[in-house]
């Protein structure tokens, strides 16, 4: 077995691989970019070395820098994780030339399965069903239009050199085909360095079912059962589970055997995944093979009791599989959800900033694989996934209940997350019944998840009590008569009144120390709290921002747990899966007022919704544009975001060109809606 392994990745997968290595007595070596100097995977490693600046192409995609660290510090093998270089055949070959073991399949298998067109031909020869399509050498616009018409709409345009939804567009009508083709090629080039695409018939309403493969260097190849990954957004998986309720034992065996044949056709070694589309009639079609460990591997680990990373290491070290197909007997049910730093209330745009609180639930049957902790920074440079929540139970209904329970108690503050969407899915009847397809999020109205929750009285009480118990003595530098600070630090034995604003509504919380004990009589918006009797409320705060409210007198009182943090002048509260930003009173901002006046008069400045890189500028100063026209395309966290005109008007100013890196809130285009015609 290896004595040292370098993990050429970051985030939760790097932390996961390091844990397996360290459990086996293997020294875990981390690499990091300048932006990740204090990241969780760096803290988890036995050794860590910087490999370049923040952009991935200069660090985590820098093959020479990674190999230089590996050779200089005695790494015998490299685990690529997923993403970045994990499916890069050139990287696997470079490792071999350097005398370092690549923990993954041979370069030939990566190259074969990395080409969707070549992979399709290979698995067809092995008797594996595939989706009708076009993967010819001629890929000019005219040929692709003709072939799309032959296949019949709807069709999928897909990147030939990669997966993960990058470079993929669904096209339902010929009128929008050219635009979708150009966008897919542009995205494929940015993600994989290759703008080659191919066409497939769009199978309407299928499930996405994949099989985990293990193959050793001695010709043994088995599958570990399936995962249903049908719930997706922008072709990125959101929920994954095992087993799939759609498979009978016979269909499971048939699809598993097909997955093994596909892997053998590629000369596959190590862990991999064969992905299929499954229609409602039980017909299945090979989609692609991921030549790496999958994000969703924990659900397979929980139902099989196997450690896939440990098995990867053993296979890479030349050990034969100690398992045969008959040994694989999955038990129970596991579900994984991906926790992303993105804002449901703002079109699920990526959210960046400092994580002020990160407190997942700890309980039996609950696993959290995280690459983040409180105090860490979420930047624009990398994928916005923060963590994975995985639950296990004896059956699916119990697993769904455990998922909903765990999501309600998962606290994250400082960045917006998709927890509201995940909670909505966990409560939705069709999901609970297992009736899902890849179009689930398009066919189910979960729009309530994008709306901020009503302001909870418990959240207001938690904020005021937390402020009271964590208040520092007033600083002389602030001045004894400063109206913004003087009353905020009077101590816990004085009646206090807090004012907050949320969603355009003002709220007040009054705290009056009770005559006995460390409790308070509380009024919220001048009404007794909690309930009509207004029983005393006590609170216990913890250094991590957790606060526990005792609502009532004695042991019979109810308890409510929240997490609270401060960001600038605002107080942030996480309570029962909901997040609340409570604004404090502040002086008038003259500059903001002037901008509001400008906007009201018909002139508006469109800003970057997040930090990112300008990919494309479609207008120039003086242009007249229609409402909803795309003015600028911004790239952030591996996705493209269109900045569109809110109304028809004339472009007054364009502040950036393609290639510029801009911070969130940066002005991009100034649009005058009062001048829509040429003079």
C-alpha positions in Angstrom: 0.0 0.0 0.0 1.1 3.6 -0.6 2.8 5.5 2.1 1.8 9.0 0.8 -0.9 10.2 -1.6 -1.4 13.7 -3.0 -5.0 14.8 -3.4 -5.2 17.1 -6.4 -8.5 18.7 -5.5 -10.2 20.9 -2.9 -13.4 21.2 -0.9 -15.4 18.3 0.5 -14.0 15.6 -1.8 -10.4 16.4 -0.8 -11.4 16.2 2.8 -13.2 12.9 2.2 -10.2 11.3 0.4 -7.8 12.6 3.1 -9.9 10.9 5.8 -9.7 7.5 4.0 -5.9 7.9 3.5 -5.2 8.8 7.1 -7.4 5.9 8.4 -5.2 3.6 6.3 -2.0 5.1 7.6 -1.3 7.0 4.4 0.2 10.5 4.5 -2.3 12.9 2.9 -0.7 15.7 1.0 -2.9 18.7 0.0 -2.4 21.3 -2.7 -4.1 24.6 -2.7 -4.5 27.9 -4.6 -3.7 31.3 -3.0 -7.5 31.8 -2.5 -7.6 28.5 -0.5 -4.7 29.1 1.8 -6.9 28.6 4.9 -9.4 26.2 3.4 -10.9 23.2 5.1 -9.0 20.7 3.0 -5.7 22.4 3.8 -6.5 22.2 7.5 -7.3 18.5 7.2 -4.1 17.5 5.4 -0.8 16.2 6.9 1.0 18.5 4.5 -0.1 21.2 2.2 1.6 23.2 -0.6 0.5 26.2 -2.7 0.3 25.6 -6.5 -0.7 29.0 -7.9 -3.1 31.8 -8.0 -6.9 31.6 -7.5 -8.0 30.8 -11.1 -8.3 27.1 -11.5 -6.4 27.0 -14.7 -3.4 28.5 -12.8 -3.7 26.1 -9.8 -6.0 23.1 -9.7 -5.7 22.6 -13.5 -1.9 23.2 -13.5 -0.5 19.7 -14.2 3.1 20.7 -14.0 2.7 22.5 -10.7 0.9 19.5 -9.1 3.4 17.0 -10.3 6.3 19.2 -9.1 4.8 19.1 -5.6 4.2 15.4 -5.8 7.8 14.7 -6.8 9.3 17.1 -4.4 7.5 15.7 -1.4 7.5 12.0 -2.1 3.9 11.3 -3.2 3.6 7.8 -4.6 0.1 8.3 -6.0 -2.3 11.1 -6.8 -6.1 11.0 -6.2 -7.8 13.5 -8.5 -11.2 13.6 -6.7 -13.9 14.7 -9.1 -13.9 17.7 -11.4 -10.7 19.5 -12.3 -8.2 17.0 -13.6 -10.1 13.8 -12.6 -11.1 12.9 -16.2 -8.1 14.3 -18.0 -6.3 11.7 -19.9 -3.2 13.9 -20.3 -2.9 14.2 -16.6 -3.1 10.4 -16.1 -0.4 10.0 -18.7 1.8 12.7 -17.1 1.5 10.9 -13.8 2.7 7.7 -15.4 5.6 9.4 -17.0 6.6 10.9 -13.6 6.4 7.4 -12.0 3.4 8.3 -9.9 0.3 6.2 -9.7 -2.9 7.8 -10.9 -5.8 6.7 -8.7 -8.3 6.2 -11.5 -8.7 4.4 -14.8 -6.0 4.2 -17.6 -5.7 7.2 -19.8 -7.0 5.2 -22.8 -10.3 4.5 -20.9 -10.6 8.1 -19.9 -10.0 9.3 -23.4 -12.5 6.7 -24.9 -15.3 7.4 -22.4 -14.5 11.2 -22.3 -15.6 11.3 -25.9 -19.3 10.9 -25.9 -19.3 9.9 -29.6 -16.5 7.3 -29.2 -18.1 6.0 -26.0 -21.4 5.5 -27.8 -19.8 3.5 -30.5 -17.9 1.3 -28.0 -20.9 0.5 -25.8 -23.1 -0.2 -28.9 -20.6 -2.8 -30.0 -20.9 -4.4 -26.5 -24.7 -4.6 -26.9 -25.6 -1.7 -24.6 -28.7 0.3 -25.8 -28.0 4.0 -26.7 -30.1 7.0 -27.5 -30.7 7.9 -31.3 -28.6 10.9 -32.3 -25.9 12.3 -34.5 -22.1 12.2 -33.7 -20.6 12.6 -37.1 -17.4 14.4 -37.9 -19.1 17.3 -39.7 -20.3 19.7 -37.1 -20.9 22.9 -39.0 -24.1 24.8 -38.2 -25.8 23.7 -41.5 -25.1 20.0 -40.9 -26.2 20.2 -37.2 -29.4 21.9 -38.2 -30.1 19.2 -40.8 -29.4 16.3 -38.4 -31.5 17.9 -35.7 -34.4 18.0 -38.1 -33.8 14.3 -39.1 -33.7 13.2 -35.4 -36.8 15.3 -34.7 -37.4 17.9 -32.0 -36.9 18.1 -29.1 -33.1 17.4 -29.3 -30.2 17.7 -26.9 -27.0 19.5 -27.9 -24.2 18.0 -25.7 -20.5 18.6 -25.3 -18.4 15.8 -26.7 -15.5 16.3 -24.3 -17.2 16.4 -20.8 -20.3 16.2 -18.7 -21.8 17.7 -15.6 -24.3 19.6 -17.7 -21.7 21.9 -19.2 -22.1 22.6 -22.9 -25.6 21.1 -22.9 -28.8 22.7 -24.3 -32.2 21.3 -24.8 -33.8 22.6 -28.0 -37.5 22.3 -28.6 -37.9 24.2 -31.9 -35.7 24.8 -35.0 -36.1 28.6 -34.6 -33.8 28.7 -31.5 -31.4 25.9 -32.6 -28.6 28.2 -33.9 -28.5 30.3 -30.8 -28.5 27.2 -28.5 -25.7 25.6 -30.6 -23.5 28.6 -30.3 -24.1 28.8 -26.5 -23.3 25.1 -26.1 -20.1 25.3 -28.1 -19.0 28.4 -26.2 -19.7 26.8 -22.8 -18.0 23.5 -23.9 -14.9 25.4 -24.9 -14.7 27.3 -21.6 -15.3 24.1 -19.5 -13.2 21.5 -21.5 -11.1 23.4 -23.9 -13.0 21.7 -26.8 -16.1 23.1 -28.5 -17.1 19.8 -30.1 -20.7 18.9 -29.6 -23.1 16.2 -30.8 -26.9 15.6 -30.9 -29.2 13.2 -29.2 -32.9 12.7 -29.2 -34.3 14.2 -26.1 -36.1 11.4 -24.2 -39.1 13.2 -22.6 -39.7 12.6 -18.9 -37.0 9.9 -18.2 -35.3 9.0 -14.9 -31.5 9.3 -14.6 -30.3 6.0 -13.2 -26.6 5.2 -12.8 -24.6 2.2 -11.7 -21.5 2.2 -9.6 -18.7 0.1 -11.2 -15.5 -1.3 -9.6 -12.9 -3.0 -11.8 -9.4 -4.2 -10.7 -6.2 -4.7 -12.7 -6.8 -8.5 -12.8 -9.9 -8.5 -15.0 -12.5 -8.5 -12.3 -15.4 -6.1 -12.8 -18.6 -5.8 -10.7 -21.4 -3.2 -10.0 -22.6 -2.0 -6.6 -26.1 -1.3 -7.6 -27.8 1.9 -8.8 -28.4 5.5 -7.8 -31.4 7.5 -9.0 -30.3 11.0 -9.7 -33.3 12.3 -11.6 -33.9 15.5 -9.7 -31.7 18.0 -11.4 -31.4 21.8 -12.0 -29.5 23.1 -15.0 -28.5 19.5 -15.6 -26.7 19.4 -12.2 -27.9 16.8 -9.8 -29.6 18.0 -6.7 -31.0 14.8 -5.1 -29.5 11.3 -5.4 -30.7 8.1 -3.8 -30.2 4.4 -3.7 -31.9 2.1 -4.5 -34.2 3.4 -7.3 -37.9 2.7 -6.7 -38.4 2.4 -10.5 -36.3 -0.8 -10.8 -37.5 -4.3 -10.5 -35.0 -7.0 -9.4 -34.9 -8.2 -13.0 -34.4 -4.8 -14.6 -31.7 -4.0 -11.9 -29.8 -7.1 -12.9 -30.1 -6.4 -16.6 -29.0 -2.7 -16.3 -26.1 -3.7 -14.0 -24.9 -6.3 -16.4 -25.0 -3.7 -19.2 -23.0 -1.3 -17.1 -20.3 -4.0 -16.5 -20.2 -4.7 -20.3 -19.8 -1.0 -21.0 -16.9 -0.7 -18.5 -15.2 -3.8 -19.9 -15.5 -2.5 -23.4 -13.4 0.5 -22.3 -10.8 -1.6 -20.6 -11.8 0.1 -17.3 -10.0 -0.1 -14.0 -10.9 1.5 -10.6 -14.2 3.2 -9.7 -16.5 4.6 -12.3 -20.2 5.1 -13.1 -22.3 4.2 -16.1 -25.3 6.5 -16.5 -28.5 5.6 -18.2 -31.8 7.3 -19.1 -34.8 5.1 -18.1 -38.2 5.8 -19.6 -41.6 5.0 -18.1 -41.8 1.7 -20.1 -38.6 0.3 -18.7 -36.5 1.0 -21.7 -33.0 2.2 -20.8 -30.3 4.0 -22.9 -26.6 4.5 -22.1 -26.0 8.2 -21.5 -22.3 8.4 -20.5 -19.6 6.9 -18.3 -18.0 9.1 -15.6 -14.4 7.9 -15.3 -14.0 8.9 -11.6 -15.5 8.9 -8.2 -18.9 10.5 -8.2 -20.2 13.3 -6.0 -23.0 11.0 -4.9 -20.8 8.0 -3.9 -21.9 8.2 -0.2 -25.4 6.8 -0.9 -23.8 3.7 -2.4 -21.4 3.5 0.6 -24.3 3.6 3.1 -26.5 0.9 1.4 -23.5 -1.4 0.7 -21.4 -0.8 3.8 -18.3 -0.3 1.6 -15.7 2.5 1.6 -15.3 3.4 -2.1 -12.2 5.5 -1.6 -10.5 2.7 0.3 -11.4 0.4 -2.5 -10.0 2.9 -5.0 -6.7 3.0 -3.2 -6.5 -0.8 -2.9 -7.2 -1.2 -6.6 -4.6 1.4 -7.6 -2.0 -0.4 -5.4 -2.6 -3.5 -7.5 -4.7 -5.5 -5.1 -7.4 -7.7 -6.6 -11.1 -7.1 -5.6 -12.1 -9.2 -2.7 -15.7 -8.9 -3.8 -17.7 -10.8 -6.3 -21.1 -9.8 -7.7 -23.0 -12.2 -5.4 -21.5 -10.5 -2.3 -23.2 -7.2 -3.1 -26.5 -7.1 -1.2 -27.6 -3.5 -0.6 -29.7 -2.8 2.5 -32.0 0.0 3.5 -32.3 3.4 1.7 -30.0 6.4 1.4 -30.6 9.9 0.1 -28.1 12.6 -0.6 -28.8 16.3 -1.2 -26.3 18.9 -2.4 -26.0 22.1 -0.4 -25.1 24.9 -2.7 -24.2 28.6 -2.0 -26.9 30.0 -4.1 -29.8 32.3 -3.5 -33.3 30.9 -4.3 -34.9 34.4 -3.9 -32.5 35.8 -6.6 -32.9 33.2 -9.4 -30.5 30.8 -7.7 -27.5 33.0 -8.5 -24.3 31.9 -6.7 -23.8 33.5 -3.3 -20.3 34.5 -2.1 -18.9 35.8 1.2 -17.8 34.7 4.6 -19.6 31.7 6.2 -20.5 33.1 9.6 -22.2 29.9 10.9 -22.1 26.3 9.6 -23.8 23.9 11.9 -25.1 20.7 10.4 -27.2 18.2 12.4 -25.2 15.4 14.1 -27.3 12.3 14.6 -27.5 8.5 13.8 -28.3 7.9 10.2 -27.1 11.4 9.2 -23.8 12.0 7.4 -22.4 15.4 6.2 -19.5 15.6 3.8 -18.4 19.2 4.0 -15.6 21.3 2.5 -16.4 24.4 4.5 -16.6 25.6 8.1 -17.6 28.8 9.9 -15.1 31.5 9.1 -14.3 30.2 5.6 -14.7 32.3 2.5 -16.9 31.2 -0.4 -15.3 32.8 -3.5 -16.4 33.2 -7.1 -13.5 31.0 -8.4 -14.9 27.5 -7.7 -18.1 25.4 -7.8 -20.6 26.7 -5.2 -21.3 23.4 -3.5 -20.6 23.7 0.2 -21.5 20.2 1.5 -23.5 17.1 1.0 -26.2 15.9 3.5 -26.7 12.1 3.3 -29.3 10.2 5.3 -29.8 6.5 5.8 -32.8 4.5 7.1 -34.2 1.0 6.8 -36.7 2.1 4.1 -37.4 5.0 1.8 -40.2 6.6 3.8 -38.1 6.7 6.9 -35.2 8.1 4.9 -37.3 10.9 3.5 -38.6 11.8 7.0 -35.0 11.8 8.3 -34.0 14.1 5.4 -36.7 16.6 6.2 -35.8 16.6 9.9 -32.1 17.1 9.2 -32.7 19.9 6.7 -34.9 21.7 9.2 -32.0 21.8 11.6 -29.1 22.6 9.2 -27.9 26.1 10.0 -25.8 28.2 7.5 -25.3 31.9 7.8 -23.3 34.4 5.8 -24.1 33.1 2.4 -27.5 32.2 0.9 -28.1 28.5 0.3 -30.6 26.2 -1.5 -31.8 24.7 1.7 -35.3 26.2 1.1 -35.5 24.3 -2.2 -34.3 21.1 -0.6 -36.9 21.4 2.2 -39.6 21.9 -0.4 -38.5 18.8 -2.3 -38.4 16.7 0.9 -42.0 17.8 1.7 -43.5 17.5 -1.9 -46.0 14.6 -2.4 -44.6 13.2 -5.7 -41.1 13.1 -4.3 -42.3 11.3 -1.2 -44.1 8.8 -3.5 -40.9 8.4 -5.5 -42.6 9.6 -8.7 -39.8 11.8 -10.2 -38.2 12.4 -13.6 -35.4 14.6 -14.8 -38.1 17.3 -15.5 -39.2 17.2 -11.9 -38.2 20.8 -11.0 -39.8 22.1 -14.3 -43.1 20.3 -13.7 -43.6 21.0 -10.0 -44.3 24.4 -8.6 -41.8 24.9 -5.8 -41.8 28.6 -6.2 -42.6 29.1 -2.5 -39.1 28.0 -1.8 -37.8 31.1 -3.6 -39.8 33.4 -1.4 -38.3 34.4 2.0 -40.3 33.0 4.9 -42.5 35.2 7.0 -40.6 36.9 9.8 -40.8 34.5 12.7 -41.4 36.0 16.2 -38.9 33.4 17.4 -36.3 34.7 15.1 -36.8 38.2 16.3 -36.6 37.1 19.9 -33.5 35.1 19.2 -31.8 38.1 17.6 -32.6 40.5 20.4 -31.6 38.1 23.2 -28.4 37.2 21.3 -27.6 40.9 21.0 -28.2 41.4 24.6 -26.1 38.5 25.9 -23.2 39.1 23.5 -23.1 42.9 23.8 -19.7 44.4 24.6 -19.2 47.4 26.7 -19.6 50.7 24.8 -16.3 51.9 23.3 -15.2 55.4 24.1 -14.2 55.9 20.5 -17.8 55.6 19.6 -18.7 58.4 21.9 -21.1 58.2 24.8 -23.9 60.0 22.9 -23.7 58.0 19.6 -27.3 57.2 18.9 -26.4 54.0 17.0 -24.4 52.4 19.8 -25.1 53.8 23.2 -28.3 51.8 24.0 -26.8 48.6 22.5 -24.4 48.0 25.3 -26.2 48.8 28.5 -25.9 45.3 29.8 -28.4 42.5 30.5 -30.1 44.1 33.6 -31.7 47.0 31.8 -34.9 47.2 29.8 -34.0 47.4 26.1 -35.8 47.9 22.8 -34.5 46.6 19.5 -35.7 47.7 16.1 -35.3 45.5 13.0 -36.4 45.8 9.4 -37.1 42.8 7.1 -38.9 42.6 3.7 -39.9 46.2 4.0 -41.6 45.8 7.4 -40.4 47.3 10.7 -40.4 45.2 13.8 -39.6 46.0 17.5 -38.5 43.7 20.3 -38.7 44.8 23.9 -36.9 43.0 26.7 -37.7 43.7 30.3 -35.7 41.8 32.9 -37.9 39.5 35.0 -37.9 40.1 38.7 -36.3 36.7 39.4 -33.8 34.6 37.4 -32.0 35.5 34.2 -35.1 35.7 32.1 -37.0 38.5 30.3 -40.5 39.6 29.7 -40.7 40.0 25.9 -42.9 42.0 23.6 -42.7 41.7 19.8 -44.4 44.5 17.9 -45.9 45.6 21.2 -47.6 42.2 21.7 -46.8 39.7 24.5 -44.4 36.9 23.5 -44.6 33.9 23.6 -48.4 33.7 23.4 -51.0 35.9 25.1 -49.6 35.3 28.6 -46.1 36.5 27.8 -44.4 34.0 30.1 -40.7 34.9 30.9 -38.2 33.8 28.3 -34.6 32.7 29.1 -31.8 32.2 26.7 -28.5 30.4 26.6 -25.9 31.5 24.1 -22.9 29.5 22.9 -19.6 30.8 21.4 -20.5 29.3 18.0 -23.6 31.6 17.7 -26.1 29.0 18.8 -28.8 30.3 21.1 -31.4 28.2 22.9 -34.6 29.9 24.0 -36.6 28.6 26.9 -40.1 29.7 26.3 -42.0 29.5 29.5 -41.5 28.8 33.2 -39.8 25.7 34.6 -39.0 22.4 33.0 -42.3 22.4 31.1 -41.3 25.3 28.9 -40.8 24.8 25.2 -37.3 25.1 23.7 -36.3 26.7 20.4 -32.8 26.6 19.0 -31.4 29.1 16.5 -28.0 30.3 15.2 -27.3 34.0 15.1 -24.4 36.0 13.6 -23.7 39.7 12.8 -22.8 40.9 9.3 -21.9 44.6 9.3 -24.9 46.3 10.8 -27.3 43.4 10.2 -28.2 40.4 12.4 -28.6 37.1 10.7 -30.7 34.3 12.2 -31.0 30.6 11.1 -34.1 29.0 12.6 -35.8 25.7 11.5 -34.2 25.7 8.1 -35.1 29.3 7.4 -32.7 32.2 7.2 -33.6 35.8 8.3 -31.6 38.9 7.6 -32.7 41.6 10.1 -31.6 45.1 9.2 -30.8 47.5 12.0 -31.5 51.2 11.8 -28.7 53.2 10.1 -28.1 56.7 8.9 -29.6 57.8 5.6 -27.4 57.0 2.6 -27.5 60.1 0.4 -25.8 58.4 -2.5 -28.3 55.5 -2.5 -31.2 58.0 -2.4 -29.8 59.8 -5.4 -29.6 56.5 -7.3 -33.2 55.7 -6.5 -34.2 59.1 -7.8 -32.3 58.4 -11.0 -34.0 55.0 -11.4 -37.4 56.5 -10.9 -36.7 59.0 -13.7 -36.2 56.2 -16.2 -32.4 55.7 -16.1 -31.1 52.5 -14.5 -27.6 51.1 -13.8 -27.5 47.3 -14.3 -24.9 45.7 -12.0 -23.2 42.4 -11.6 -25.3 40.2 -9.3 -22.1 38.5 -8.1 -18.4 38.6 -8.7 -17.3 37.0 -12.0 -15.7 37.4 -15.4 -17.3 39.2 -18.3 -17.7 36.6 -21.1 -19.5 38.6 -23.7 -20.7 42.2 -24.2 -23.5 42.4 -26.8 -24.1 46.2 -26.9 -22.3 49.4 -27.3 -23.0 52.9 -26.1 -25.8 54.5 -28.1 -27.5 51.2 -29.0 -31.3 51.0 -28.8 -32.4 47.7 -27.2 -35.7 45.9 -26.7 -36.9 44.7 -23.3 -35.3 41.4 -22.1 -32.4 41.5 -24.6 -29.2 40.0 -23.2 -26.8 42.9 -22.8 -23.9 41.2 -21.0 -23.0 37.6 -20.2 -21.3 37.1 -16.9 -19.4 33.9 -15.9 -19.3 32.9 -12.2 -18.8 29.5 -10.5 -18.7 27.6 -13.8 -22.1 29.0 -15.0 -23.1 31.7 -17.4 -25.6 34.5 -16.2 -27.3 36.8 -18.6 -27.7 40.5 -17.7 -30.9 41.5 -19.6 -32.6 44.8 -20.3 -35.5 45.3 -17.8 -37.3 47.5 -20.4 -36.7 49.0 -23.9 -34.2 51.9 -23.9 -30.9 53.3 -25.1 -27.6 52.2 -23.7 -25.9 55.2 -22.2 -22.8 53.6 -20.9 -21.0 50.3 -21.0 -18.3 50.0 -18.3 -16.5 46.7 -19.1 -15.3 44.5 -22.0 -15.0 40.7 -22.3 -12.4 39.3 -20.0 -12.7 41.8 -17.3 -13.1 40.4 -13.7 -15.7 42.3 -11.8 -16.9 42.3 -8.1 -20.5 41.8 -7.1 -22.5 45.0 -7.5 -20.1 46.5 -10.1 -22.0 48.7 -12.7 -22.0 47.1 -16.1 -24.5 48.9 -18.3 -26.4 52.2 -17.8 -29.8 52.1 -19.6 -32.1 55.1 -20.3 -35.7 54.0 -20.7 -36.9 57.5 -21.5 -35.0 57.5 -24.9 -36.0 54.6 -27.0 -35.9 56.0 -30.5 -33.2 57.6 -32.6 -33.3 61.4 -32.9 
